[in-house]
Amino acid sequence: MSRPSDHIDSPQSPSGSDVTLPKLGFVGTLRWFWRQLTSMRTALFLLLLLALAAVPGSLVPQRAADPNGVTQYFVDNPDLAPVLDKIQAFDVYTSVWFSSIYLLLFISLIGCIVPRTKHHFDALRAKPPRTPARLSRLAGFTTREVPATSVSSAAAPSAASVVDSARTLLKRQRYRTIVFTGVDRATGLETASVSAERGYLRETGNLVFHSALVGILLAVGIGGGFGYQGQRVVVEGQTFVNTLLAYDSFNPGRFFSDSALSPYQITLDSFSATYETQSLKAFGQPLDYTAAVTTTDADGSVSDADIKVNDPLKIGGTDVYLLGNGYAPTITVRNPAGDVVFTDSVPFLPQDANLTSLGVVKVPDGLPDQVGMIGFFYPTQSEAQSGVYFSSFPDLQYPVLTLNVYDGDLGLNDGVPASVYSLDTDSMNQLTGGATGVDSIELKPGETAELPNGLGSVSLDGVKRFASFDVHHDATQGWVLLFAILVLAGLLTSLFIPRRRVWVKATARADGSVHVEYAGLARGDDPRLVDAVAELADRHAGTSSTDSAAPDPSTGSPAPGTPPDSKA
C-alpha cells in the first residue's frame, strides 16, 4: 500500500517541494484562537499574569485607597509620577490592561469548564470499560491461584464465584463495578472478570475549583461595580455622617447610586495608642491602636464600639477600618483687636515612625492680609547636635509646635480646588523661618505668640488625636467567602483523591483451580497504585481460599467459590 508523500517512511520529496497545508481562513482562524484561549494552559498563564499585574498596586499608592499618598508621590517624584499616571499605575485595579487580563481569564475559564463539565457528566453516566485482554501490561500486575477444594462433597470454585467475591470487596472500597463473563477460546473453560473504577470525585473537585474561581471573579466584579470606598479623617469629639459630602475622598463603583449610602453616624470619643517602652530594640514601636466610637444606626439606636487594626466596625452594610492616626493641634488665631478669626483642631500628617507631623493652617479672612502657616508638630521634641528638631517618641511627652508664617494670596478665590494639607507659597511672602532671619514661632500647649508685622496672635490651646477611617461597602463579601471555601475544598479534593481503574480476571483450570489476575491503571500520578493492587490481591486471595465460602449444610465445610455474603 502506498503512503502519503509526506509520511515519515516515504522517500524524501524533491528539494524545494514543501508540504502544502490548507489555509485556515477567517472562520478557521477564529476557531483556532478560541481553542487556544479556552485551553487550561492559557487559563493558568492568564492567572499567573493577573497575579503579576497586581504587583504594581502594592509598589505605588492607589487613588482608591490612598489619594493623599498619590498626591505626595507626585510631590516626591515629579518626573516619574506623570509617566506612571499615563500607564494607570495609580489605578491598577481599574486600568484597561488589568481589566483586559481579568476578562480574558474569565472567558478562558468558562470556555474550559463548560466542555469539561459535559464530558465529566457523560463519564459519570458511562459504565466502567471492558477488561483488557492482557492485564500483564498494566501497573501492579500480579496473580494468585485459588486451589480446588479437597472436600469431595463440595463443589469446586468457579471463575464467576471468585470474581463475584472480588466485586463485593471492590464495592466495599467504593468502586463502581461491572462483571463480564465468557469462555476461554484456547481451553473452552469459563472466564470472568470485574472492571472497577473510582476517583471521579477528583475531576468533580477540579471542576468545583475552577467554577468557584469564576465565581470569585464574578463576585469581585459585581461587588466593585455596585460598591464604594471612601476615606474620612475624624478628630476626637467630631462626628462623621455617612453622606457623600462628608467624605474627604470617595471612590464609587460604576453602578453606584446615592441611595446605597445607609444613613448612620460615627462619633470619635477618644483614640488611644500603646507603645513599646520595655525593649530598647523596639522602643517606641506601636503595640495597639484603639478608636472608641459611638455609633447611631439608621433606626436611631445608639451603641458604643471599638475600632482596631484588622478589627473593623460593621455598620449600615459597610466595614469601617482604622486606616491611620496622628495628632491634631488645636490652633487659635486672633486679629490685633483680640477677636478670634480662626480656631480648629488641624490634623497634621505623620512624617516618620515617631509621628513628627506636618500640617498647614490657612486664615483667609479676619486679618489685614491672608495668612498661611506651615507647621511641624513634635509629640516628644528633641534637638539634634545640628540644632534640628525631631520627635524621639510617638506619645505626648514633650509636645512642641513650630510655625513658619506666610502672607499674601492663598489662591482660594481662583476657583481651583486645593488640598488642605498643602500650601502654595508662590504668591506669598515668608515672614518667619528660613532665610528671613526671623525665628519660627514655637509653641507648647497653652502658649500664645505674636504674629509678625502686627497681624495678630496665634495660640496652641491643646492637642487631640485623629483617626483616619476607610469605609468600604461590598455586598458580595459573603459570596466571595463562599467561593473561596469552595476553591480550597475543590483543590484539596483534586489533589488527594486518586483516579484509578482496577481489574480482576479469573480463569478456570482443568484441575478445578482458578487462576486470578489483578492489575490497575491510574489517571494521572498515583504512587500508591501498585501497593493498592497488591493489597487487593492479598485480601481477595485470602477471602477466596478461606472466608469466601459458607458452611456446607451436610458436612459443615465451606462450599468452595461461594461469595462471602451469599448462602450455600
Buried (B, 14 or more C-beta within 10 A) or exposed (E): EEEEEEEEEEEEEEEEEEEEEEEEEEEEEEEEEEEEBBBBEBBEBBBEBBEEBEEBBEEBBBBBBBBBBBBBBBEEEEEEBEEBBEEBBBBBBBBEEBBEBBEBBBBBBBBBBEEBBEEBEEEEEEEBEEBBEEBEEBBBBBBBEBBBBEBEEBBBBBBBBBBBBBBBBBEEEEBBBBBBEEEEEEEEBBBBBBBBBBBBBBBBBBBBBBBBBBBBBBBBBBBBEBBBBBBBBBBBEBEBBBEEEBBBBBBBBEEBEEEBBEEBBBBBEEBEBEBEEEEEEEEBEBEEBBBBBBBBBEEEEEEEBEBEBEEBBEBBBBBBBBBBBBBBBBBBBBBEEEEEBBEEBBBBBBBEEBBBBBBBBBBBEBBEBBBBBBBBBBBBBBEEEEEEBBBBBBBEEEBBBBBBBBBBBBBBEEEEEBEEBBBBBEEBEBBBBEEBEBEBBBBEBEBEBEBBEEBBBBBBBEBBBBBBBBBBBBEBBEBBEBBBEBBEBBBEBBEEBBBBBBBBBBBBBEEBBBBBBBBBBBBEEBEEBBEBBBBBBEBBBEBBBEEBBBEBEEEEBBBBBBBBEBEB
